[in-house]
Amino acid sequence: MTVVALVVVMEIVVVLVTVVLSAVVDFTAASGVMVVREKAIDVVAKVLVEVVVVVAVVVVVLMFWLSW
């Protein structure tokens, strides 16, 4: 159950970060810094997705390994 809880918490964190970043973009859109922010958000989003995928794979492998 702790592994499942960990994955759920990570998903929630990713969603929160995404929401905050999009709010930042909305807020700074008037400043003309939007292009830079969008590129930064693309990079951050890709990194977050990769981290979540890696963690999920590690968790699944560990669960299978520990179940033997």
C-alpha positions in Angstrom: 0.0 0.0 0.0 2.9 2.4 0.7 4.1 2.0 -2.9 0.7 2.8 -4.3 0.5 5.8 -1.9 3.9 7.0 -3.1 2.8 6.9 -6.8 -0.4 8.7 -6.0 1.4 11.4 -4.1 3.8 11.9 -7.0 1.0 12.2 -9.5 -0.7 14.8 -7.3 2.6 16.8 -7.1 3.0 16.7 -10.9 -0.6 17.9 -11.4 0.0 20.7 -8.8 3.3 21.8 -10.5 1.5 21.8 -13.9 -1.3 24.0 -12.5 1.1 26.4 -10.9 3.2 26.7 -14.1 0.1 27.4 -16.2 -1.0 30.0 -13.7 2.5 31.6 -14.0 2.1 31.7 -17.8 -1.3 33.3 -17.5 0.1 35.9 -15.1 3.2 36.8 -17.1 1.5 36.6 -20.6 1.0 40.4 -20.4 4.7 41.0 -19.8 5.7 39.5 -23.1 7.8 36.8 -21.4 5.4 34.1 -22.5 7.6 32.5 -25.2 10.4 31.9 -22.7 8.0 30.6 -20.1 6.4 28.2 -22.6 9.8 26.8 -23.6 10.7 26.4 -19.9 7.4 24.7 -19.2 7.8 22.3 -22.1 11.2 21.3 -20.8 10.0 21.0 -17.2 6.9 19.0 -18.3 9.0 16.6 -20.3 11.4 16.1 -17.4 8.5 15.5 -15.0 6.9 13.0 -17.3 10.2 11.1 -17.6 10.7 11.1 -13.8 7.2 9.8 -13.3 7.7 7.1 -15.9 11.0 6.0 -14.4 9.6 6.0 -10.9 6.6 4.0 -12.0 8.8 1.4 -13.8 11.1 1.1 -10.8 8.1 0.7 -8.5 6.6 -2.0 -10.7 9.9 -3.9 -11.0 10.4 -3.7 -7.3 6.9 -5.0 -6.6 7.5 -8.0 -8.9 11.0 -8.6 -7.5 9.7 -8.4 -3.9 6.7 -10.7 -4.6 9.1 -13.6 -5.5 
